[in-house]
Amino acid sequence: MTITESHRPGSDTWSDARLLYALEEVVETELNRHLGVAKEWMPHEYVPWSDGRNFDGIMGGDAWAPEQSKVTEIGRIALVVNLLTEDNLPSYHHEIASLFGRDGAWGTWVHRWTAEEGRHAIVMRDYLLTSRAVDPVELERFRMVHMEEGFESDNRHSMLHSVAYVAFQELATRVSHRNTGHQSGDPVCDRMLARIATDENLHMVFYRNLLAAALQLAPDLTMQAIRDVVVQFRMPGHGMPGFERMAARMAIGGIYNLRIHHDDVLQPVLRHLKVLEIAGLGPDGVRAQEELGMFMGGLNDQAVKFDERRAALAARRAARTA
């Protein structure tokens, strides 16, 4: 996507409103591309309905018990985190609609994205309850607490920071879903999460291409936004009850950890956009680029240490088992 020279005012003249207007044509192009490649799918087709039966309570069915689940322990933890993250869609919609607007190509994308994301929570909850993968009472109580807290983006005051954030976050979500499927121990779950991950990847491509256009329009400001987002990155589910404990279990279990975050989320986007290779930046842009490079080096060092600790833990567990 090439931005004409006439659309490149000095970096000090940019505002969120001007960037929104300048990127509208890119949003329309990317929206049309997305609609051309996105495949319609039906959530109900991914749910094993014949496995379902009544729970205890007013229907007089069977209470849930862990042995009823076909999913591994780490799979159950990750599925709860992933579903609760998807559940907060009303708050996410409010955040991006407030920043991007509800009119024109921006508004069309906001509503399309919301509709597609809505399917993820639908199919995941139907699968979890029908297959008795997790405790339904605990799941509902977690959902109530999490949604009552709402969600406020760390980047809600800047459209450019929000675009940068979702370019990485959509890929992080895709990776988390895909790894959860692989670790779930249930082929039905794996297939369902692969379908969701395909959506998340398309969403990432949309925002990544938009971020590429922003780098052409306002390279210094965009570089600073990327630096800020990468350095301060948090997954949107960070506010859910028990998130730190569950995230630690997911890290050890290979669902999402520092190594995965560095290698499979941050690096692919940065490499695709050639962020650390961009020349001709002003002083603020160069400083942000240098700080980003140093941060990525430090993050890789942390990932190496995490890998060593994880390997040592696995060795101790294997020794105990033997």
N, C-alpha and C positions, 0 to 999 in steps of 0.2 A: 504494500500500500504506500503510494508516494503522495506526499503533501506538497502542493505547489508553493513556490517561494513567496507568493503574495499572501499566503496564509501564515507566514512566520514572523509575527511581530517580536520585538525584544522580550526577553524573559520577564522584565519588570512590568510589562503591560498585561500579563496574563491574570485572569481571575477565573474562578470556577465557572461563572456564567459564560465567559468568552470561550473557555475550553469546551464546555458542553455544546455550544453552538458550532465551534470549529470541528468537533468530532462527529456531529450529527450525520454527515454523509458517510463517514466510516462505519458508524453504527448501522445505518441502513444497509450498506454493502454486506457487513458481517451477519446481520439478521437474515438477509436473503440467502446468503451462503449456508447459514445454519439450517434454515427451513428446507433447503434443498438436500441436505445430507441427513438430517434427523429422521429416524424411522419411528413410525407409530408403533406403540406396544401397549398391551393390556395387562395391568397389574394382576387381574384375577387368573391369568394363564400361568403364573409363576408360583401359585399357592397350591399345596397338596390338600385340597379340601376333603378328600376321602379319608384323610388321617384325623380329621377333627371330631371332637365329641364335647359334650357339655362339661362345664366346670361346676364345682360346688357353688352353693348359694341358692338363689331363687329357682334355678333350673334343676337343682338336686343332682348334679353330676359329680364327677370325681375331682377332688382337690389336686392341685399341682404338686409334683414331687420331682426332685432332680433326675431320678433314674428314667423319667419319661422322656427326657430330652435326648435327641440324637446328636446334639451339638456338643463339641468339646467345651471344657471349662473356659478356656481363653476365648473361644468363639462366643459363648454366652456374654462374657464381659464386654467384648467389642461390639456385639450386636446391640446391647443396651445403650452403650455410648453413641453408636452411630445413629440409632433410631431417635434417641433423645435430641441429638443434634438436628436431625431432620424435622423433628416436631416443632422446633422454634421458628418455622417458616413464616408465621404471621409477623414476628418481629423483624426477620430479615427483609421481608417485603416492605415493611414500613421504612426501614433504614434506606434501602436502595431507591424506593419510590420518592422519598424525601430528597435524596441527593440528585437522582437522574431525572426526576419528573415523570409525569404520566401522559405526556403528549408526544406526538411525533414518533420517530423511530426509537428513541430512548424509552418512551412509555410502552410501545409495542413489545420491545424486548423485555422490559421489567415484568410485564404480565405473562409473556410466554415462558420466561424463566421460572416464574412462580408456579405456573401450571405444571411444568415438567417436574419441578422439584416436589410438588405435592404428591406425585405418583410414588415417590421413593418412600415416604412415610406410610402411605397406604399399603403398598405391597409388603414392606418389612413388618408392619404390625400384623397384617393378616397371616403372614408366614409364621411369625413367632407364636401367635395364639393358636393357630390351627395345628402346628406341629408340636406345641407345648415345649418350645425350646427354652423359654425363660419363665420365671415366676410372674404371672400376670398381675398379681396384687402389688408386688414390689415395683414392677414396671410402671403401673398406673400412678402409684404414689410418687415415684421419681419424676414422672411427666408433670404432675401437678406442681411440684416444688419448682422444677426447672422453668416451666412456662410462667409461673407466677413471678419469678425473678425477671423475666423478659430478657432482652438482649440489647446491649448498646455497643455499637462497633467502636473499636479503638480508633477508627479512621473516619468517623461520621462527620467531621467538620471539613473534610477535603474530598472533593470528587476524585482528584488525581490519586490520592492515597487509597481511596476505596477501590478504584480500578486496579491499582497495583496489588492490593491485598487479595482481591478475588482471583486474580491471575494465578497466584500461588495457592490460595485456599481451595479452589476447585480441584486442582491437581492433588493436593493433600487429601481431600475427601475421596477422590477416586482411588488413590493408593490405599487408603485405610479400608475402604469397602472391598477392594480386590483382595487384599491380604487377609481380611476377615473371612472372606469366602474360602480362600485356600486353606485356612487354618480351622475352618468350622467342623470338618469331618463329615459334612452332609452334602452330597452332590446337588441336592435341590437348592440348598442355601447358596452354594457356590454359583450356580447358574443364575439365581435371582440377583445376587450382588454383582455379578459380571454385567448384567443388563443395566443396573443402576450406574456402575462405573463407566459404561459407555456414554451415558448422558453427561456425567460429570466431566468426562474428557472433552466432549463437545463444548461444554460451558467454559472450560479452561481455554480452549482454542479461541473462542470468541473474545474473552477478556485479554488474552495474550496478544492477539492481533490489534486490539484496541490500544493496548499499552505500547505496542510498536509504533503505532501512529502518533501517540502522544510523545514518544521519544523524538520523532521528527519535528513535531510542532514546537515543543518546549523541552528541549533536551536537558537543560540544567534542572528545571523544576521536577521533571519526571525522574531524573537520576536521584534527586534528593528524596522523592517519594518512595522509590524502590529501596533505597538505603534504609529509610525509616521503617518501612514495612518488614523487610527481611530481618533487621536487627531486633524489632519488637514483636515479631510474629507470635500469635497465639491462635490456637484452634477455636472456632466459634463456640464449642461446647465447654469451654473452660469454667463456666459458672455453674455447671450442673453439680448436684450433690455427690460427694465422693470422687470428683473427677481426678484429683491428683493420685489417689490410690489406684483407680482403674487405669489411668494413663501409664502408671508405673508397671502394672501387670501387662498392659498391651505392649509396652516397650520391651520388656523381657521376653514376651511371647512372640516377638517379631512382627507385630501388627503395624506399629508406628513408633519409631525411636529416632535418636539423633542421626544415626547412619542413614536411615531411610529418608529422613527430612533433608539431609544434606545432598545425598546422591540422587534420590528419585523425585524430589520436589523442587528444591531451590536451584540446583545446578541445571536441570533441563530447561527451565524457563530462562535463566540467566544466559546460558549458552545460545539458546535459540535467538534471543534478542541481541546477542553480542554485547551485553551491557558493559563488561569489563574491557572491551576493545574500542568503544566509541571514542573518537577523537574530536577536537574542536570545541570542547566544553569550556565554559567560563570558570572562574575560580571556585564558585560554590559547587558546580557540577563535578569538577576535578576532585575536590575535597570529598564529596559524597562517594565518588567512584573509588577513591583510594580507601576510604573507611569501609566500604562494602567489601573490597578485596581482602582487607585485613580481617574483617569479621568472618568471612568465609574460610580463611585459613585457620582462624581460631576455632571455628565450629568443627572443622575437620579434625583438629587435634582432640577436641572433646569427644567426637564420635569414635576416634581410635581408642581412647580410654574406656568409653562405654563398651565397645566391642570386646576389649580385654576382660572387663569385669563380667560381661555376659557369658563369655566363654569359660571363665573360671567358675562361675555359678553352675553352668551346665555340667562341667567336669565333676564338681562336688556332688551334684544330684546323681550323676551316672555312677559315681563311686558308691554312694549310699544304696542305690538300687542293686548294684552288683553284690 
